[in-house]
Amino acid sequence: RRIEMYRLKYLRESELLTQTQVANAIYCSQRAYSHYETGQRDIPTQTLIRLADFYNVSVDFILGRTENPKINR
């Protein structure tokens, strides 16, 4: 869960985005997104997929299962 929190914040900040901007893009509230980024809530599967699509990275990268952000298709 720690890696997931770090990855979300890293991805957001590397794009110079606010939590509100990301939340709007993935159709959730800023408060809910903040809870995902701080690890206070687990990320629902559909939201995790939206995040991966938004950042153009793999779900495995967000979850810390790989260091490779590329999507393997």
C-alpha positions as CSV (number, residue, x, y, z in Angstrom):
1,R,0.0,0.0,0.0
2,R,2.9,2.3,0.6
3,I,4.2,1.9,-2.9
4,E,0.8,2.6,-4.3
5,M,0.6,5.9,-2.3
6,Y,4.0,6.9,-3.5
7,R,3.3,6.1,-7.1
8,L,0.0,8.1,-7.2
9,K,1.6,11.2,-5.7
10,Y,4.7,10.8,-8.0
11,L,2.6,10.4,-11.1
12,R,0.4,13.4,-10.2
13,E,3.3,15.7,-9.3
14,S,5.3,14.7,-12.3
15,E,2.5,16.0,-14.5
16,L,2.2,19.2,-12.3
17,L,-1.4,18.3,-11.5
18,T,-3.5,19.0,-8.4
19,Q,-5.5,16.4,-6.7
20,T,-8.7,18.1,-7.9
21,Q,-7.6,17.9,-11.5
22,V,-6.9,14.2,-11.2
23,A,-10.1,13.5,-9.3
24,N,-12.1,15.3,-12.0
25,A,-10.4,13.3,-14.7
26,I,-11.2,10.0,-13.1
27,Y,-14.7,10.9,-12.0
28,C,-14.3,11.0,-8.2
29,S,-14.2,13.7,-5.5
30,Q,-11.0,15.4,-4.5
31,R,-11.6,14.1,-1.0
32,A,-11.8,10.5,-2.2
33,Y,-8.7,10.9,-4.4
34,S,-6.8,12.3,-1.4
35,H,-7.8,9.3,0.6
36,Y,-6.4,7.0,-2.1
37,E,-3.2,9.0,-2.3
38,T,-2.6,8.9,1.4
39,G,-3.6,5.3,1.8
40,Q,-6.7,6.0,3.9
41,R,-8.8,4.0,1.5
42,D,-8.2,1.2,-0.9
43,I,-8.6,2.1,-4.6
44,P,-11.6,0.5,-6.2
45,T,-10.8,-1.6,-9.3
46,Q,-12.6,0.6,-11.7
47,T,-10.8,3.7,-10.3
48,L,-7.5,2.0,-10.5
49,I,-8.1,1.2,-14.2
50,R,-9.1,4.9,-14.8
51,L,-5.9,6.1,-13.1
52,A,-3.7,3.7,-15.2
53,D,-5.5,4.9,-18.4
54,F,-5.2,8.6,-17.3
55,Y,-1.4,8.3,-16.7
56,N,-0.9,5.8,-19.5
57,V,0.9,3.4,-17.2
58,S,0.1,-0.2,-16.2
59,V,-2.0,-1.1,-13.1
60,D,0.9,-3.2,-12.0
61,F,3.1,-0.1,-12.0
62,I,0.7,1.8,-9.7
63,L,0.4,-1.2,-7.4
64,G,4.2,-1.5,-7.2
65,R,4.3,-4.9,-8.8
66,T,6.8,-3.6,-11.5
67,E,9.2,-0.8,-11.9
68,N,8.3,-0.6,-15.6
69,P,5.5,1.9,-16.2
70,K,4.8,0.8,-19.7
71,I,1.6,-1.0,-20.5
72,N,2.3,-4.5,-21.9
73,R,-0.2,-5.3,-24.6
